[in-house]
Amino acid sequence: MLLLPALIGGVMGPPYNLGLMNGLLDVAPERHRPTYIAAYTAMSSFASFVAPVLSTVVIVPLIGLRSAIFFGAGMRLLGWLAVYLLVRKPATSYSE
């Protein structure tokens, strides 16, 4: 039963991260781009450290391991959906 959430997390993670980085590069001013990228990387690293600690200390004791894994997979899916809807570029139409 743990294969499905792990699969969802593994499949949705890379497009999510690439979408965030591409969106950041689209909106960051050229002059301040290194600062934006540094801030994004620092916050991403911070979240990668804090999330497992919080889930182990808070979420798993409250709802159990299996439910916590499904919760994490659901949150990743929602994050991917948000990035897909907010960062995607409109399709260009070619008229002949």
N, C-alpha and C positions, 0 to 999 in steps of 0.2 A: 504493500500500500504506500510505501514511501517513495517508490520509483516515480510515480506521476508528479508529485510536487517538485522533486529534484529535476525531472525532465523539463517541466515548465520553467523553473528557475534558470536552468542551463541554456534553454533555447531563447528565453526572453531577455537575459542579461546583456549579451553583446549588442543587440540592436538598440536596446534602451540606452546603454552607455554611449554608443556612437551617435545616437539621435541627440542626446544631451550636448555632446561636444560639438556637433555640427550646428545645433541651435545657438550655442554660445558663440561660436565663430561668426555666425550670421549677424548677431546683435551687438557684439563687442566692437567698440570703435578701434580702428587700426592702431591708433596711438597707445591705447591702454590694453591692448589684447594680452600681452604677457602678464599683466596684473590680474586680469579676469581669469586667465587659465590657471595661474598660481592659486587664486582663491578657490576656484572650482576643484582643483586637485586636493587642496588642503581640506576642504569640507567633505569631499568624497572619501578621503582617507580617514577622517575623523568618524564619519558615519560607519565606515567599514569596521572600525574598532569598537565603537559604542554599541552598535546594533546587536552583535552576538552577546555582549555582556548583559545588556538589558533583557534580551530574550531569555537568557539562562536564569537571571536573578528574578525577573518579574513575570514574564509570560508563561514559561513552562510550569512553574509551581501553580499558577492560577488555572490554566486550561489543559495541561498535559502536553506531552511531547508530540504526539500525533497531531493534535489540534493546532499546536504551535507551528508545526511544519506546514500544514495546510494554510494556516493564517499567513505565514511568510510567503508562500507561493501565491496566494491571492493578492497580497500587497504588491508583489513583483508584477503580477499581471495587470493590476490597476495602474501601476507606475508606467508600464510599457504602453498601455492604452492612452494614458494622459500625454506621454511624449509623442505617440503616433498622431494624436489628434491636434496637438498644439504646435509641433515642430514641422510637420510635413509641409512640403511646398505644394501649391496647387499645380495640377497637371496643366501643361501648356497645350493649347489646341492649335492645330495647324490647319489653316483653311487653304484649300487648293483653288 
